[in-house]
Amino acid sequence: MTPEEVGQRVVALLAPVAATASVSGGQGYARATVDVPPASWRDAVRAARDDAELGFDFFDWLSAVDELAEGFDVVVHLWSTRHRHGLLLRTRVPRAAPAVASLVALFPGAAWHERETYEMFGIAFDGHGELRPLLLPPEFEGHPLRKEFVLASRVAKPWPGAKEPGESEAGGGRRPMRPPGVPAPGEWGVTPTPAG
């Protein structure tokens, strides 16, 4: 099946749900991309897995994209080992209460990906059961892949340009912000000198 046919088939399986199909990438990397509402997230993955024509039997990865005020896009990539075609399924969850159904019951391999996405973006996966820290220390505060998260490296080493990103030529700077848990520069301890 072509990516266009894959997308049309997924949309047909989900009717009357308002799903939208498109194609991302190009040439040999083209993939059907289907956007579904959050309430139909798990049903869309189940339909793609169980349909004989699609046969998406391989869970590849799951992650998210911070779309700022629009919320978060949760994205899953599935692959058919029999038919040799792929599918990107996306859903958008609101920023105020980001949550979507867990896929662990359909693909147990999604457990690690959902834990990482929860930790990095703060998106809850209803029905997961074990959304505990995976990569960050337990005392870590915040979600580092959200766009509003202040990077610790920006506190330790200033931006090398004449102006901070986003500043106008008229001048005026931003007040430096420290991420949660990062001490003030005077609290870092002994500052090394060039001589060592």
C-alpha positions in Angstrom: 0.0 0.0 0.0 1.1 3.6 -0.6 1.3 6.0 2.3 -1.8 7.7 0.9 -3.7 4.4 0.8 -2.6 3.6 4.4 -3.9 6.9 5.6 -7.2 6.5 3.8 -7.6 3.0 5.2 -7.0 4.2 8.8 -9.5 7.1 8.4 -12.1 4.6 7.0 -11.6 2.2 9.9 -12.2 5.1 12.4 -15.3 6.5 10.8 -17.4 8.4 12.0 -14.4 9.8 14.1 -13.0 12.9 12.6 -9.5 11.7 11.6 -7.3 13.5 9.1 -4.8 11.7 6.9 -1.7 13.3 5.3 1.8 12.1 4.2 5.0 13.2 5.9 8.5 12.8 4.6 9.2 12.0 1.0 10.4 9.4 -1.5 11.4 6.2 0.4 10.8 8.0 3.8 7.2 8.9 3.1 4.8 7.8 5.9 1.1 8.0 6.3 0.3 10.4 9.1 -3.1 10.4 10.7 -4.3 12.9 13.3 -7.0 11.6 15.7 -8.8 13.2 18.6 -7.5 12.2 22.1 -10.6 10.1 22.9 -9.9 7.9 19.9 -6.2 7.5 20.5 -6.2 3.9 21.7 -8.9 2.8 19.3 -6.9 4.1 16.4 -3.8 2.2 17.4 -5.9 -1.0 18.0 -7.6 -0.6 14.5 -4.2 -0.2 12.8 -2.8 -3.2 14.6 -5.8 -5.6 14.1 -6.8 -4.7 10.5 -5.6 -7.4 8.1 -4.8 -5.0 5.3 -2.7 -2.7 7.5 -1.2 -5.2 9.9 0.8 -2.8 12.1 2.3 -5.4 14.3 5.5 -3.6 15.4 5.5 -0.7 17.8 8.5 1.4 16.9 8.5 4.5 19.2 6.3 7.0 21.0 7.1 10.6 22.0 5.7 14.1 22.0 6.2 17.6 20.5 5.6 20.8 22.5 3.3 23.0 20.4 3.3 25.8 23.0 -0.2 27.3 23.5 -1.8 24.7 21.2 -0.8 21.9 23.6 1.3 18.7 23.0 1.3 16.4 20.0 1.7 12.8 21.2 3.1 10.7 18.3 3.4 7.0 17.8 5.2 5.2 14.9 4.0 1.8 13.9 5.4 -0.6 11.3 4.0 -3.6 9.5 6.6 -6.3 9.3 4.4 -8.3 6.8 3.4 -5.4 4.4 6.5 -3.2 4.9 4.8 0.1 5.5 4.7 2.6 8.3 2.2 4.8 10.1 2.6 7.9 12.2 -0.5 8.5 14.5 -0.8 11.8 16.2 -3.1 13.3 18.8 -3.1 16.7 20.4 -3.7 17.0 24.1 -4.3 20.3 25.9 -1.4 22.0 27.8 -3.5 22.6 31.0 -4.2 18.8 31.6 -2.1 16.7 29.2 -3.4 13.1 29.3 -4.1 10.4 26.8 -4.9 6.6 27.1 -1.9 4.3 27.6 -1.0 1.9 24.8 0.7 -0.7 27.1 -2.2 -3.1 26.8 -1.9 -3.1 23.0 1.9 -3.0 22.8 3.8 -3.8 26.1 6.9 -2.1 24.6 5.2 1.3 24.9 5.7 1.2 28.7 9.3 2.7 28.5 8.3 5.3 25.9 5.3 6.5 27.9 7.4 6.8 31.1 10.0 8.8 29.2 7.3 11.1 27.6 5.7 11.5 31.0 9.0 12.5 32.6 10.2 14.8 29.9 6.9 16.5 28.9 4.5 15.9 31.8 1.9 14.0 29.7 0.0 11.4 31.7 -0.9 8.1 30.2 -4.2 6.9 31.7 -4.0 3.2 32.5 -0.2 2.9 32.5 0.1 2.2 36.2 3.8 2.9 36.6 4.6 6.4 35.6 7.7 6.7 37.8 11.0 8.5 37.1 13.1 6.8 34.4 16.0 9.0 33.4 16.1 11.9 35.8 16.9 11.8 39.5 13.8 11.6 41.8 14.4 15.1 43.2 14.4 16.7 39.7 11.8 19.4 39.3 10.1 20.2 36.0 9.8 18.6 32.5 13.0 19.4 30.5 11.6 18.9 27.0 8.9 21.5 27.5 9.8 24.7 25.7 9.4 26.9 28.7 11.9 24.9 30.7 15.1 27.0 31.4 18.2 25.1 30.6 20.9 24.8 33.3 23.6 25.3 30.7 22.3 28.8 30.0 22.8 29.7 33.7 26.3 28.3 33.8 27.5 29.7 30.4 25.9 32.8 28.9 24.8 33.0 25.3 27.9 33.8 23.2 26.3 36.4 20.9 26.0 40.1 21.5 22.3 39.7 22.3 20.2 37.0 23.9 17.9 35.2 21.4 14.7 37.2 21.0 16.2 40.5 22.0 15.9 43.5 19.7 18.6 45.7 18.5 17.2 48.5 20.6 18.8 46.9 23.7 17.4 46.0 26.9 18.1 42.6 28.2 16.4 39.7 29.9 16.8 39.1 33.5 18.7 35.8 33.9 16.5 33.0 35.1 17.6 29.9 36.9 15.9 26.6 36.4 14.4 24.9 39.5 17.1 23.4 41.7 20.1 25.2 40.1 21.9 27.3 42.7 22.9 31.0 42.1 26.4 31.4 40.4 27.9 32.5 43.8 26.7 29.3 45.4 28.5 26.9 42.9 31.6 26.7 45.0 35.1 27.5 44.0 35.4 29.1 40.6 38.3 27.6 38.7 40.9 30.1 37.3 42.5 29.7 33.8 45.7 28.6 35.6 43.9 25.8 37.4 
